[in-house]
Amino acid sequence: MHNIGIIGYGAFGKFLKQSWEQLANAQVTFITKTKVETVRKMAEEDGIPFYSADYRDLLAAPNVDIVVIATPPHLHESMAIEAFRAGKHVLIEKPLAMNPTQAENIIRAEEESGRVGAVNFMMRYSGLMEKLRALRFEGLLGGLTRVIVDNYASDEGLKPGHWFWDRSKSGGIFIEHGVHFFDLAGWLVDSDPSRIVGFATERETGIQDKVLAAVQYANKTMGAFYHAFSQPDDMEETKSTYIFHRGQIEVFGWIPLELRLKGSVTYAELLRLEEIFPGADAQFSPVEKTEIVSSGVRYTVAHEINLAYVENPDKQEEYAKLVRRLMDDFITAIENPAHQMRVTLADGLRSVQTAYSAAESANAGSE
């Protein structure tokens, strides 16, 4: 049994604890929060045997082997390094760090410790995104040419004094939030950025609430990432669009829940798409033009297809499943040194590099 300690046990830590209760080989046994009466009450309510207002007590606990860091980003570097030096395996909430140098310092500490580290990019464990990645690498719609992310998030729970708005603590929207989407896009594009340009707008109070990044990848795929924390709760919406030579795919939800696809395919590709997306609502018809050209590439096609697929209509249930899959992968890497995790600290570094470059570009442009 692996004993997990969570540093920064708030609403998200409670969600992680509840999600991991279904794992047979892991349990949360130690939590920390800065106010002792608050953490004592939370530990009693959630049946957690050990707690402290000082995270160093958790690091010193001999029965804790996995440390989860769920604090604001400006604390990640120091806490992760201390945890590795204490001989713990460390899972860090995104972003890995505030900037690439800090991320590299964390990776160095992991290497020196001989322990396992990872960043909480749980969206890589989405069944829907696994299907999309299989489609992309099998070339079922031809080459991927563009990724577009439109993320409209609520700010109703983010009061003016919240640490999220303080870029010295959060890094800003690109770093605190955008890393999820930079990582997922890079995983699908399978190429590193070659050019990044960022834009941002601020309210009169100085709060930076809307950002946009244009990313060109080395393989010539183009990306556009828009994030706004300005919507009412009931108007939150996230849609990611993937443009291919012979079609496009829309994915709905920041936790990917639903996919819609349209494109021109061969009969064999049509059958494969129905295999990848079992139970999907798929409609197809013969094409009038069987020879098409896209981006200078000539294709022979037979059918137009429109496909709608729902992975899971319940967002919270899907979210919990993803963090369980990540922890299961993490534990497998702990128990089997030959196992390669789906997401590593190196992935965390790459996303921070992209986000940091976008933020630097946006801030330079606003001066």
PyMOL commands that set and color helices and strands:
alter all, ss='L'
color gray80, all
select helices_A, chain A and resi 11-20+36-46+55-60+73-85+100-113+122-125+127-138+163-165+167-170+173-189+233-235+267-276+315-335+345-365
alter helices_A, ss='H'
color red, helices_A
select strands_A, chain A and resi 2-7+26-32+50-52+66-69+89-92+117-119+144-154+193-202+208-217+222-231+237-244+247-252+258-265+281-286+291-294+297-300+303-310
alter strands_A, ss='S'
color yellow, strands_A
deselect
rebuild
show_as cartoon
